[in-house]
Amino acid sequence: MTAVAAPQQALEQLKPRTKPRRAFGPGSIVKYALVLLFLIIVLMPMYVLIVTSFKSGSDIGVTSQWNLPETWTLKSWEKAWDSLHASFIRTFELAVPVALISSVIGAANGFVLSRWRFPGADLVFTLILFGMFIPYQAVMIPLRDIVTTIGIPPGIPTLVFVHCVYGIPICTLIFRNYYATTVPEELVEAARVDGAGLLRTFGWIILPISIPGFVVTVIWQFTSAWNDYLFAIFLSNTRNGPITIALNALAGAQSPDYAASMAGALITSLPTLVVYVLLGRWFIGGLMAGSVKS
């Protein structure tokens, strides 16, 4: 009996165990109802944007904004793209360098401040973080004078410089926390024993394992630079500025074209939406990577 039962028990242990099903009670119904309600509230503006962007001029103002178009047309999308395509490309020339440059500088600062305990390191870190709390509005006029004195070309080069400078504090904070809590000290010590200096350790050892931090800072900086309007309106114009300036000009003031404005808003928001869809699954993980010491 024992010899026969042993193989059967072993087979029973190898079978995959199914998780017990949770009871679908009144609490679950209320939870899913609230989630559905909040989802509808969040998606209502998006519905109005999409529906209005396909309406003709005769439909707007005659039918309700909630109604589907009587005549579906792409003329508003064509008009919006004709007005925004040049600034659309310029905004990529702004957001991509800002995301990469500020992330690399923030990674270098974070590594130095987390591993090199030089005198005054905490004070330097505090002064860097102080830049996060300076309101944009308080420095607009001095900032314009500074970039003019330095001689940076107006438009996208000026905005790249400004966004990189303002992005360094948040990127430094994210990477310092990441390196201090995630990267083991033994790894840095092993590189030091092998004869690697600070720069070589950072370039060959630390950067390859910094992907979670880079995902967070790249998404943050790309979105901030792409959606910026305040810096853009002060330091550029419709001829050399990003897409937010062109979108404001497309909306108009006296006789706005609502369908083209809605189409333009969707075109403007598309790159940031794609970035979050592609990298969003790693965004929360990157944020949490530096929050708990492993």
C-alpha positions in Angstrom: 0.0 0.0 0.0 2.8 2.4 0.9 4.8 1.7 -2.3 1.7 2.3 -4.4 0.6 5.4 -2.6 4.0 7.2 -2.7 4.0 7.7 -6.5 0.4 8.9 -6.4 1.2 11.4 -3.8 4.2 12.6 -5.8 1.9 13.1 -8.9 -0.6 15.0 -6.8 2.2 17.4 -5.7 3.2 18.0 -9.3 -0.2 19.1 -10.4 -0.6 22.9 -10.6 -2.6 24.3 -7.8 -5.5 26.5 -8.8 -6.0 29.6 -6.8 -9.4 29.7 -4.9 -11.9 32.0 -6.6 -12.9 35.0 -4.7 -16.6 35.5 -4.0 -18.2 38.1 -6.2 -20.2 39.9 -3.5 -21.8 43.3 -3.0 -18.4 44.8 -2.1 -16.9 43.8 -5.5 -19.9 45.2 -7.3 -19.6 48.6 -5.6 -15.8 48.6 -6.3 -16.2 47.9 -10.0 -19.1 50.3 -10.3 -16.9 53.1 -8.8 -14.0 52.2 -11.1 -16.4 52.3 -14.1 -17.8 55.7 -13.0 -14.4 57.2 -12.6 -13.3 55.8 -16.0 -16.3 57.4 -17.7 -15.6 60.7 -16.0 -12.0 60.6 -17.1 -12.7 59.6 -20.7 -15.6 62.1 -21.3 -13.2 65.0 -22.4 -11.4 62.6 -24.7 -14.7 61.5 -26.3 -15.6 65.2 -26.9 -12.1 65.8 -28.4 -12.3 62.9 -30.8 -15.9 63.4 -31.9 -15.5 67.1 -32.4 -12.3 66.7 -34.4 -14.2 64.8 -37.1 -17.1 67.2 -37.4 -17.5 69.7 -40.2 -18.0 73.4 -39.5 -21.8 73.1 -40.1 -22.1 70.5 -37.4 -20.4 72.5 -34.7 -22.8 74.8 -32.9 -25.9 73.1 -34.4 -25.7 69.7 -32.9 -24.8 68.8 -29.3 -21.2 68.3 -28.5 -22.1 64.8 -27.4 -23.6 63.8 -30.7 -21.6 61.9 -33.4 -20.8 63.9 -36.5 -23.5 63.9 -39.2 -20.7 64.1 -41.8 -17.4 62.5 -40.9 -14.5 64.5 -42.3 -10.7 64.7 -42.0 -10.4 68.4 -43.1 -9.9 69.5 -39.5 -7.0 67.0 -39.1 -5.5 68.2 -42.4 -5.7 71.8 -41.3 -4.3 71.1 -37.9 -1.4 69.1 -39.3 -0.6 71.8 -41.9 -0.3 74.3 -39.0 1.5 72.1 -36.5 3.8 69.8 -38.5 6.8 72.2 -38.5 6.6 72.8 -34.7 5.9 69.1 -34.2 9.3 68.3 -35.5 10.9 71.1 -33.6 9.4 69.8 -30.3 11.0 66.5 -30.9 14.3 68.4 -31.4 13.6 69.9 -27.9 12.2 67.0 -25.9 14.6 64.2 -26.9 17.9 66.1 -26.1 16.4 67.5 -22.9 15.4 64.0 -21.7 18.8 62.4 -22.6 21.1 65.2 -21.5 19.4 66.0 -18.1 19.1 62.2 -17.4 22.8 61.6 -18.0 23.8 64.7 -15.9 21.4 63.6 -13.1 22.8 60.1 -13.2 26.4 61.4 -12.8 25.4 63.8 -10.0 23.4 61.1 -8.2 26.3 58.6 -8.4 28.8 61.1 -7.1 26.6 62.3 -4.3 25.6 58.8 -3.2 29.1 57.2 -3.3 31.7 60.0 -2.9 31.3 61.5 0.6 33.4 64.6 0.1 33.2 67.5 2.6 30.0 69.5 2.0 28.3 66.7 -0.1 25.0 67.1 1.8 25.1 70.9 1.3 25.7 70.5 -2.4 22.8 68.1 -2.7 20.5 70.5 -0.8 21.5 73.4 -3.0 20.8 71.3 -6.1 17.4 70.3 -4.8 16.6 74.0 -4.0 16.3 74.5 -7.8 13.2 72.3 -7.7 11.3 74.9 -5.6 12.1 78.0 -7.5 8.9 79.1 -9.4 9.3 79.6 -13.1 7.5 82.9 -13.0 10.0 84.4 -10.6 13.0 83.9 -12.9 11.5 84.5 -16.4 13.0 88.0 -17.0 16.4 87.3 -15.4 16.5 84.0 -17.3 15.9 85.8 -20.6 18.7 88.2 -19.9 21.0 85.3 -19.0 20.5 83.4 -22.3 20.8 86.6 -24.2 24.1 87.4 -22.5 25.4 83.9 -23.1 24.5 84.2 -26.7 22.4 81.0 -27.0 20.4 81.1 -30.3 16.7 81.8 -29.6 14.0 79.1 -29.9 14.8 75.5 -29.5 18.5 75.8 -28.4 17.4 78.2 -25.6 14.6 75.9 -24.5 16.9 72.9 -24.5 19.4 74.8 -22.2 16.6 76.0 -19.8 14.9 72.6 -19.5 18.1 70.8 -18.9 19.1 73.2 -16.1 15.6 72.9 -14.5 15.6 69.1 -15.0 18.9 68.5 -13.2 17.5 68.7 -9.6 14.7 66.1 -10.1 17.0 63.8 -12.1 19.7 64.1 -9.4 17.2 63.3 -6.7 15.9 60.2 -8.5 19.3 58.8 -9.3 20.8 59.5 -5.9 18.0 57.6 -4.2 18.3 54.8 -6.7 22.1 54.4 -6.3 22.0 54.7 -2.5 19.3 52.1 -2.0 19.6 49.7 -5.0 23.3 49.5 -6.1 25.3 47.4 -3.6 28.4 49.0 -2.1 30.3 45.7 -2.8 29.9 46.3 -6.6 31.6 49.7 -6.4 34.3 48.2 -4.1 35.0 45.4 -6.6 35.4 47.9 -9.4 37.8 49.9 -7.2 39.9 46.8 -6.4 40.2 46.0 -10.1 41.7 49.5 -10.6 38.7 51.3 -12.0 38.4 55.0 -11.1 35.3 56.9 -10.4 34.5 57.8 -14.0 35.2 54.3 -15.3 33.1 52.7 -12.6 30.3 55.0 -13.5 30.6 54.5 -17.2 31.2 50.7 -17.3 29.5 49.4 -14.2 26.8 51.8 -13.0 25.3 53.1 -16.2 24.3 49.6 -17.6 22.3 48.8 -14.4 20.6 52.2 -14.3 17.9 51.5 -16.8 15.0 51.8 -14.2 16.2 55.2 -13.2 16.6 56.3 -16.8 13.1 55.2 -17.7 11.7 57.4 -14.9 13.7 60.5 -15.8 13.3 60.2 -19.5 9.5 59.9 -19.3 9.5 62.8 -16.8 11.7 65.1 -18.8 10.3 64.3 -22.2 6.7 65.0 -20.9 7.8 68.2 -19.1 9.6 69.6 -22.2 6.9 68.5 -24.6 4.0 70.0 -22.6 5.8 73.2 -21.6 4.1 76.5 -22.5 5.4 79.0 -20.0 9.1 78.8 -21.0 8.1 78.5 -24.6 6.0 81.7 -24.6 8.8 83.7 -23.0 11.8 82.3 -24.9 10.4 81.5 -28.3 7.7 82.4 -30.8 5.5 80.7 -33.4 8.4 80.6 -36.0 10.9 78.9 -33.8 9.0 77.5 -30.8 7.5 74.2 -29.8 4.1 72.8 -30.6 2.3 74.3 -27.6 2.9 77.8 -29.1 1.6 76.7 -32.5 -1.4 75.0 -30.9 -2.3 78.2 -29.1 -2.1 80.1 -32.4 -4.2 77.5 -34.1 -7.0 77.9 -31.5 -7.3 81.6 -32.4 -9.1 84.3 -30.5 -11.8 85.9 -32.6 -13.3 83.1 -34.6 -11.8 79.8 -33.3 -12.0 76.6 -35.4 -13.1 74.2 -32.7 -12.7 71.1 -34.9 -9.2 71.9 -35.9 -8.3 72.9 -32.3 -9.5 69.5 -31.1 -7.6 67.7 -33.8 -4.5 69.7 -33.0 -4.8 68.9 -29.3 -5.0 65.2 -30.1 -1.9 65.5 -32.4 0.0 67.4 -29.7 -0.8 64.8 -27.0 0.0 61.7 -29.1 3.8 61.5 -28.5 3.5 61.7 -24.7 0.7 59.1 -24.9 2.9 56.8 -26.9 5.8 57.2 -24.5 3.6 56.3 -21.6 2.1 53.3 -23.4 5.6 52.0 -24.3 7.4 52.7 -21.1 4.6 53.0 -18.5 5.0 49.5 -17.3 8.5 50.3 -16.2 7.7 53.7 -14.8 6.3 52.7 -11.5 8.9 50.0 -11.1 11.6 52.6 -11.7 10.1 55.0 -9.1 9.9 52.2 -6.5 13.4 50.9 -7.3 15.0 53.6 -5.2 12.4 53.7 -2.4 13.3 50.5 -0.5 16.8 49.3 0.3 17.3 45.8 -1.0 
